[in-house]
Structure formats: structure tokens, C-alpha cells
Amino acid sequence: MASFFDLEGPRFGPVAGGRPRRLVLLLHGLGADGNDLIGLAPYFGQALPDAEFVSPHAPFPCDMAPYGKQWFSLQDRAPATVLAGVQAAAPILDAFITAERDRLGLADANVALLGFSQGTMMSLYVALRRPEPLAGVVGYSGALVAPQLLASEARSRPPVLLVHGTSDPIVPFQAMDAAAGALQGAGVPVETLARPGLPHSIDEEGIAAGIEFLQEHLTPA
């Protein structure tokens, strides 16, 4: 089975140089790879100059395209099948988070996750099941997998920001409110931002909101 040392991808920062005092892991969506989100790092890095940004490639080849990676398959979108895929990938991501944190000598409070689409699904699933809360999760255009399991499986409750376009044809906009409701019901602090007319994407307003959120919640070591 894949493990944390199989995950690798582009890195950026810290802009200020020196030892990183914060860590942001960028988790891409289906059919992309780590290069897809590392382009956000210079924008976030200007506001978080002491942070390192790491954008790992998901562990599995995409089974719906001749290129790209996936955290789990979406050929069968039945909830039980999606959950099984997320559960298979979760230990890989969890181990990678811990390894990257320890590499820099940081605590969980100095680490945040930023996901897009499938990367948001993985971020929410893994972050809520870690024994110590991460600094926060920024989730773009994603969804909450298996909300019914939160009551019994949530071990920590990091703050969450969800951003979603109202015209998303891939992950329905309604997924944001459904996720927010389930997270709030489990005691997770949640903020949401709807982006009118935005498709399955990240826009400048969403980036600005993510930066503000991380500035507030991502504690430097």
C-alpha cells in the first residue's frame, strides 16, 4: 500500500527565507496533480511570508483520464463506494501531514490544509479525525463525505472555511450548505462564502478569503 513517502510534489517558500514557521498543504482535485495548486502559493506566501507550501501529487493514477492523479476513484459515485475510496487514501494523507509537520519541527497548530474539489473532501475527512486539531481547513468547491460518521469519528474540530461557486457543474453548490450544516452540528466552527456565477474554480475573492482565514487561524511556531 502507498505510504507517506510516496507523496511528493512541488514546494514553495518561505518567501521570507529561513526556517518555515507555518506549513500549508495544498490538495488538488481529480485528474490534476500537485502542479495545479502550487500556483496559489505566491499569493498566499505574500501574506504568510514565513510559511512553506507543499502541493503533493495524489497517490493513485486517475482512472478516468490518461493523465493526472486521484485520491480516490469517482467512476462509481455511490456514497458507500466513495467512502471506501476516501478511507483507503486517508491513512496515506494523514501520515504525510505528520511527516511534513515533523520534518519542519512544527505542531499541528502550525499546519493548515487547503483543498480543491476532491482535495477538499480528503482535507475535511482527515483533519477531523486527527487527535490534535490542525490550524484550519480551507475547502474550495468540495463536499463532506459521510457526514453521518462525524458524531462517532470526529476527534478534533479545526476551524473550516468553505468556498463554492453557485454555478458549479461538477460538485453542486448545495454541497457547501450541506457540509456546513453537518460540520456545525458536530461542533466544528465553519465559515462559508458563496461565489455568484462561479463554476468549478477558484477566483480572486475566494483566494482573498482563504488568505484572511489562514492569517487569522494559522499560528506561527
C-alpha positions as CSV (number, residue, x, y, z in Angstrom):
1,M,0.0,0.0,0.0
2,A,1.2,3.5,-0.7
3,S,2.5,5.4,2.3
4,F,3.6,9.0,3.1
5,F,7.0,8.7,1.3
6,D,5.2,8.0,-2.0
7,L,3.6,11.5,-1.8
8,E,5.7,14.2,-3.4
9,G,5.1,17.4,-5.3
10,P,6.2,21.0,-5.8
11,R,7.1,23.2,-2.9
12,F,7.3,27.0,-2.5
13,G,8.6,29.3,0.2
14,P,9.0,30.6,2.7
15,V,9.0,34.0,0.9
16,A,10.9,35.5,3.9
17,G,13.6,32.8,3.7
18,G,14.9,30.9,6.7
19,R,13.1,28.2,8.7
20,P,9.4,27.8,7.9
21,R,7.2,28.7,10.9
22,R,4.0,27.6,9.3
23,L,3.0,24.9,6.8
24,V,0.2,24.8,4.2
25,L,-0.6,21.6,2.3
26,L,-2.4,22.1,-1.0
27,L,-4.5,19.2,-2.1
28,H,-5.6,19.0,-5.7
29,G,-8.7,17.6,-7.4
30,L,-9.4,14.7,-9.6
31,G,-7.3,14.3,-12.7
32,A,-4.9,17.1,-11.7
33,D,-1.6,16.9,-9.8
34,G,0.4,19.0,-7.3
35,N,1.3,21.4,-10.0
36,D,-2.3,22.5,-10.3
37,L,-2.5,24.3,-6.9
38,I,1.1,25.4,-6.3
39,G,0.4,28.4,-8.4
40,L,-1.6,29.7,-5.4
41,A,1.4,29.7,-3.2
42,P,2.9,33.0,-4.2
43,Y,-0.3,34.8,-3.4
44,F,-0.7,33.2,0.0
45,G,3.0,33.5,0.6
46,Q,2.9,37.3,0.4
47,A,0.5,37.3,3.3
48,L,2.2,34.4,5.1
49,P,5.9,35.0,4.4
50,D,7.1,32.5,7.0
51,A,5.1,29.6,5.6
52,E,6.2,26.7,3.4
53,F,3.7,25.4,0.8
54,V,3.7,21.8,-0.3
55,S,1.4,20.5,-3.1
56,P,1.7,16.7,-3.2
57,H,0.6,14.6,-6.1
58,A,-2.3,12.3,-5.1
59,P,-1.1,8.7,-4.7
60,F,-3.1,7.0,-7.5
61,P,-3.2,7.4,-11.3
62,C,-6.5,8.9,-12.4
63,D,-8.7,6.1,-13.7
64,M,-10.9,8.5,-15.8
65,A,-8.2,10.1,-17.9
66,P,-4.8,9.1,-19.4
67,Y,-3.1,11.6,-17.2
68,G,-3.3,13.1,-13.8
69,K,-3.8,11.7,-10.3
70,Q,-6.6,10.9,-7.9
71,W,-7.1,10.5,-4.2
72,F,-9.9,8.0,-4.9
73,S,-12.0,6.8,-7.9
74,L,-15.2,8.5,-8.8
75,Q,-16.2,6.1,-11.6
76,D,-18.8,4.8,-9.1
77,R,-20.3,7.7,-7.2
78,A,-22.4,5.6,-4.8
79,P,-21.8,7.0,-1.3
80,A,-20.5,3.7,0.0
81,T,-18.0,3.4,-2.8
82,V,-16.8,7.0,-2.4
83,L,-16.4,6.5,1.3
84,A,-14.4,3.3,0.8
85,G,-12.1,5.2,-1.5
86,V,-11.6,8.1,0.9
87,Q,-11.0,5.6,3.8
88,A,-8.3,3.9,1.7
89,A,-6.5,7.2,0.9
90,A,-6.9,8.8,4.4
91,P,-4.0,7.0,6.1
92,I,-1.7,8.0,3.3
93,L,-2.6,11.6,3.6
94,D,-2.6,11.5,7.4
95,A,0.9,10.1,7.5
96,F,2.1,12.6,5.0
97,I,0.8,15.5,7.1
98,T,2.5,14.1,10.2
99,A,5.8,13.5,8.3
100,E,5.8,17.1,6.8
101,R,5.0,18.6,10.2
102,D,7.8,16.7,11.9
103,R,10.3,17.5,9.1
104,L,9.9,21.1,10.0
105,G,9.6,20.7,13.7
106,L,6.1,22.2,13.8
107,A,3.0,21.4,15.8
108,D,-0.4,20.6,14.4
109,A,-1.5,24.2,15.2
110,N,1.2,25.4,12.7
111,V,-0.3,23.3,9.8
112,A,-3.3,24.1,7.6
113,L,-4.9,22.2,4.7
114,L,-6.2,23.8,1.5
115,G,-8.1,21.6,-0.8
116,F,-9.9,21.9,-4.1
117,S,-12.8,19.6,-5.0
118,Q,-11.6,16.0,-4.2
119,G,-8.8,17.6,-2.2
120,T,-11.4,19.4,-0.1
121,M,-13.2,16.0,0.5
122,M,-9.9,14.5,1.7
123,S,-8.9,17.5,3.8
124,L,-12.2,17.5,5.7
125,Y,-12.2,13.8,6.3
126,V,-8.6,13.5,7.5
127,A,-8.4,16.8,9.5
128,L,-11.5,15.9,11.7
129,R,-10.0,12.5,12.6
130,R,-6.6,13.7,13.7
131,P,-6.1,13.6,17.5
132,E,-4.9,17.2,17.7
133,P,-6.6,20.0,15.7
134,L,-4.8,21.4,12.7
135,A,-4.9,25.2,12.4
136,G,-7.7,25.0,9.9
137,V,-9.1,23.8,6.6
138,V,-9.8,25.9,3.5
139,G,-12.1,24.0,1.1
140,Y,-12.9,25.1,-2.4
141,S,-15.6,23.5,-4.5
142,G,-15.8,20.4,-2.4
143,A,-18.2,18.3,-0.2
144,L,-18.3,16.5,3.1
145,V,-18.0,12.7,2.7
146,A,-20.1,10.6,5.1
147,P,-21.4,13.3,7.4
148,Q,-23.3,10.6,9.4
149,L,-19.9,9.4,10.8
150,L,-18.8,12.6,12.3
151,A,-20.6,12.1,15.6
152,S,-18.7,8.9,16.3
153,E,-15.4,9.5,14.4
154,A,-14.5,13.2,14.8
155,R,-11.5,13.6,17.2
156,S,-10.7,17.2,16.6
157,R,-12.6,20.3,15.4
158,P,-10.3,22.7,13.5
159,P,-12.0,25.8,12.0
160,V,-13.2,25.4,8.4
161,L,-13.7,27.8,5.5
162,L,-15.8,26.6,2.6
163,V,-15.9,28.5,-0.7
164,H,-18.1,27.4,-3.5
165,G,-19.4,28.8,-6.8
166,T,-23.1,29.0,-7.4
167,S,-22.7,27.7,-11.0
168,D,-20.5,24.7,-10.2
169,P,-21.5,21.9,-12.7
170,I,-19.2,19.3,-11.1
171,V,-19.9,19.5,-7.4
172,P,-23.3,21.1,-6.8
173,F,-23.3,24.4,-4.9
174,Q,-25.8,22.9,-2.4
175,A,-22.9,20.7,-1.2
176,M,-21.5,23.7,0.7
177,D,-24.5,24.3,2.8
178,A,-24.9,20.6,3.4
179,A,-21.3,20.3,4.6
180,A,-21.6,23.4,6.7
181,G,-24.7,22.2,8.5
182,A,-23.2,18.8,9.3
183,L,-19.9,20.3,10.5
184,Q,-21.7,22.8,12.7
185,G,-23.8,20.0,14.1
186,A,-20.6,18.3,15.1
187,G,-19.3,21.4,16.8
188,V,-16.9,22.4,14.1
189,P,-16.5,26.2,13.6
190,V,-17.5,26.9,9.9
191,E,-17.4,29.9,7.7
192,T,-18.9,29.9,4.2
193,L,-18.5,32.0,1.1
194,A,-20.8,31.7,-1.9
195,R,-19.3,33.0,-5.2
196,P,-22.2,34.0,-7.6
197,G,-21.8,32.7,-11.1
198,L,-18.5,30.9,-10.5
199,P,-18.1,27.4,-12.0
200,H,-15.9,24.7,-10.6
201,S,-13.0,27.0,-9.9
202,I,-11.2,29.4,-7.5
203,D,-11.5,33.1,-8.1
204,E,-9.7,36.2,-6.6
205,E,-12.4,36.7,-3.9
206,G,-12.0,33.1,-2.8
207,I,-8.3,33.5,-2.7
208,A,-8.6,36.6,-0.6
209,A,-11.0,34.9,1.8
210,G,-8.6,32.0,2.1
211,I,-5.7,34.3,2.9
212,E,-7.6,36.1,5.5
213,F,-8.8,32.9,7.1
214,L,-5.2,31.5,7.3
215,Q,-3.8,34.8,8.6
216,E,-6.3,34.5,11.5
217,H,-6.0,30.8,12.3
218,L,-2.6,29.5,11.2
219,T,-0.4,30.0,14.2
220,P,3.4,30.5,13.6
221,A,5.8,28.3,15.5
